[in-house]
């Protein structure tokens, strides 16, 4: 696979998926408390956050702790945020992924 092409595709698709999920949920991007992206690569995470114009404080990152745990990265992130008391009732959380087979998806979740 061509790493640079995969990177560009992942960032584009994750950004699009998050924006489409927000639109369908009727939620403004400014309401996002947390973006929990798939923890595949810090460059993809950072670029997706930039594409969505989110401050780094709203982007959950734990890749430095566990690496890329495939499909488990997002639930691990949500559990970690909840355990640490960083998620408050009513918070808008965007779960955003790009993975095997060049699939992508996002969901908007109100805690």
Secondary structure, DSSP 8 states (H G I E B T S, - for coil): --HHHHHHHHHHHHHHHHHHHHHHHT--GGGEEEEEE--S-HHHHHHHHHHTT--GGGEE--HHHH---TTHHHHHHHHHHHHTT---TT-EEEEEEEETTTEEEEEEEE-
